[in-house]
Amino acid sequence: MSSLKNSPPAPPPAGPHLLSAPLAPEWKNLTPAQQSVLAPLREDWPKMVNARKLKWLEIANRYPKMSPLEQQRLQDRMREWARLTPEQRQAVRESFSAARKLPADKKQEKWQNYQQLADEEKIRLQSASSAPVRLQRLAPGLHAQINAGSHRPVIASKPLAAGSR
């Protein structure tokens, strides 16, 4: 028993978050290629949490293997994301999270409904703004603010009905 009293206390167990996630580098320590790919996020980089930085670095490292169309799409989406206010970003994250929680049958139903739209209606929906269609679906009402440069988000509770513009 006396050996237990004299032994130093065991160190606290290291959580998986401490061992599995390396620290993301500061902007100045990114490679020139990473800085080029992630340029739209430069201003936000110091404020990002480590996990988000690591995700963006993974994307930057996959970038050279992407098709030119995928590269352009990624750049466009990063620029759109960079233009969002923190409140708008949070709204998009929440909408995305809610969409991910939808049961597969509901997602399928929504996709089928979209597929049944006339081509003209699909084009109208896609060209309603320069914001990516994905952002429009995730956070209806934000796309108009993004284009207008609004810094006060006014989140619409549902998309505008066809013809109400």
N, C-alpha and C positions, 0 to 999 in steps of 0.2 A: 504493500500500500504506500509506503513512503516514497517509492519511485514515481508514483503517479503525482504526488504532491509537489515533487521537485522538478517534474518535467515541464517544459514551457507549454503554454496553451497552443492548441492546434490552430493553424491559420484558418480564417474563415474560408468556406468553400468558394472557389471562383466560379461565378456563373458562366454559362455558355456564352453570354454576350461579351464577357471580358476576354475570353480566349479565342473565340471564333471570328471576331470582326476586327481586322486591322484598322488602324486609323487612316482615314483618307488624307492625302497630301493637301497642303495649301495650294492655291492657284499657281503661285510662282514655281512650285515644284512639279507641276504637271509637265508632261512632255509637250513639245511644240505641236505634235499631232493631236494630242488630247485637248490642248487649248484651242486649236483650230476647230475641232468638232464641237466642243462645248462652249464656244464663244458667246452664244446668246445667253448663257447662264453665268457669265463672268461676274456681273454685279451681285448676283445672289449667292455665289459660291461661299463667301465667308459666313453667311447667315444660315447655310444649310446644315442640317444635322448629318452626322457621319454616315448613317445608313443610306440617306439619299445621295450623298456624294459617291458612295461606293456603287450604288445602282447606276448612276450616270457614267461612272468610269467603266463599268461593264459594257454599257451601251457604246461608249466611245471606242472601246477596244474591239467591238464587233463591227463598227462602222465600215472599215475597209472591205469587209466581206459582203456588205449590202449592195444591192443594185443601185444604180444612179437614182431611180425613182424612189426607192426606200430611203436613200440618203437625203433627197430633197424633202420628202415627207417629214423625216425626223427633224431636219433643220427648221422647216415651217412650224412644226408643233413646238419646238423649243422656243422659237421667237414668240409664238402666241402665248405660251406659258409664262415667259419672261415679262410680257405686257400685263398679265393679270395682277390685280392687287392681292395682298395676303388673304383678304376676305373672299375674293373670287376663287382663289386657289383652294381654300378650305371648302367652299361650296362645291367645287368640281370634285374634290376628294370624297366628300360625303355622298354626292350623287353617284360617283363611280362605285363606292362601297355598297350603296343600296342596290345598284344594278347587279353587282356581283352576287348579292344575296338572293336575287330572284331565282326561283326554281327553274330548272332547265326547260320545263314545258312552257312557262311564261315567256322566257327569252325566245323560245322557238315561235311562240304565237306572235310576239312583237315583230320578229324577223319576217314571218310569213305575211303579216299585215303590210309591212314595208314593201315586200316583193310584189304584192298585188297592186301597188300604186301604179298609175300610168307613168310612162317614162318622163313625160313633161312635168308631172308633179315631183318626181324624184329630182329632176334637174332644178326645179324651182326651189326645193328644199336645200339642195346642195349649194346653190348660188345665192341663197338668201343673205349670206354674208361671206366675208373672206375667212372667217374663223373656221377651223376644221369642223366637218360635219360631226365628228365624234364629240367634240366639245359642245356643239349645239345640242346633241342628244343627251349628254351627261348633265348639263346645266342649262336648261331652256331659259332664255331671257338674258343670259350673260353675253351672247355673241354680239348683240347690238351695243352693249356697253363697251366691250372690248374694242370694237371698231370706232366708237365715238371717243375712246380714251377716258371714259368715266372712271373716277376714283371712288365713287359711292355706289356699291353694288345694290341693285334692286332686283332681287331674284323673283322671276315669275313662277307662280305655283304650277302652271301647266303651259305647254307650248301654245302659241297663237293658233287659232283655227285657220284652216285654209281660206284665203280670201279676206282675212281681217286685217291685212297690212295696208 
